[in-house]
Amino acid sequence: MTDIATLERDVLAALDAAADEAAVEDLRIAALGKSGSISGLLKTLGAMTPDERKEKGPLINGLRDRVQGAIAARKEALGEAALEARLSSERVDISLPVQDGPESRGRIHPISQVIDEITAIFGDMGFAIAEGPDVETDDLNFTKLNFPVGHPAREMHDTFFFAPDDNGERKLLRTHTSPVQVRTMLAQEPPVRVICPGRTYRNDSDQTHTPMFHQVEGLVIDKGAHLGHLKWILEEFCKSFFEIDDVKMRFRPSFFPFTEPSMEVDIQCSRKGGEIRFGEGDDWLEILGCGMVHPNVLRNCGVDPEIYQGFAWGMGIDRIAMLKYGMPDLRPFFEADVRWLSHYGFRPLDLPTLTGGLST
């Protein structure tokens, strides 16, 4: 009787001192577990005489029941205390302004945004997206594009060449995305209608040039493709991209080894007040180069120029981004300044669409 009372007192005192639910669980195992102190008393009932069992059984079972109840009550009290502490620490002052989440604070880089805008426009016209590697062969970057071996035009781009390999061949960082057009013509039977956005590299750096920049080129190969189609595509692109109702364009003769005839395209603009506005004014601004694909390029890519002809164009993504969004310097595009990105960047969920608006 004395041992039972002492054991109960010790167990209940330990329960009162338990600081958390883990400590309570340890006490439960020590008292009521398989090898617990109270479980040990219950095991002795089997060896007792009927009279002893009649006397001590209710005492031991009553001890077990009281300890079980005390353990349950202590767990509940500690659980409520923990919940109250958590609710107190997580209390929200609803009088404070709502803080922006990461999906609101984050910004899409203007280059990524403009690429999405370009692909939305040309995708609506039925163009597919073609991509290729940044590291190219001399053959795909120059030779198949009608740059003869040793021609000075190979050096006019200030190309980044790699060291010669075991075969004496020098790979390079592509100077334009035109090799993607070559890869497309080699892999796909006409008709072809693709655009090729991507990074390009030239050894040049100033306010409007960086060693790494972005280009998008377009290619159409078909039996009846002609300059009238090219003109319409470029006019519709400029109207959609710059979000104007009307655009005037000027096509000037030029020279590119991979097109014949070749042209540079100017777009009408106004420069009043130091701000460039398209679709109005008396000034002109060059935005891209284009032309009919040279027959030699078609032959080099396995396309018969007696059956098929095509046209291509290319423009700098960074440049048209600067023109559209009023960015005065190209270099901050690549400086990873969060303040600049917060000012010029775009909300990540504002995806450009022709129906909803490109730059909403």
Secondary structure, 3 states (H helix, E strand, C coil): CHHHHHHHHHHHHHHHHCCCHHHHHHHHHHHHCCCCHHHHHHHHHHHCCHHHHHHHHHHHHHHHHHHHHHHHHHHHHHHHHHHHHHHHHCCCCCCCCCCCCHHHHCCECHHHHHHHHHHHHHHHCCCEECCCCCEECHHHHCHHHCCCCCCHHHCCCCCCECCCCCCCCCCEECCCCHHHHHHHHHHCCCCEEEEEEEEEECCCCECCECCEEEEEEEEEEECCCCHHHHHHHHHHHHHHHCCCCCCCEEEEEEEECCEEEEEEEEEEEECHHHCCEECCCCEEEEEEEEEEECHHHHHHCCCCCCCCEEEEEEEEHHHHHHHHHCCCCCHHHHCCCHHHHHHHCECCCCCCECCCECCC
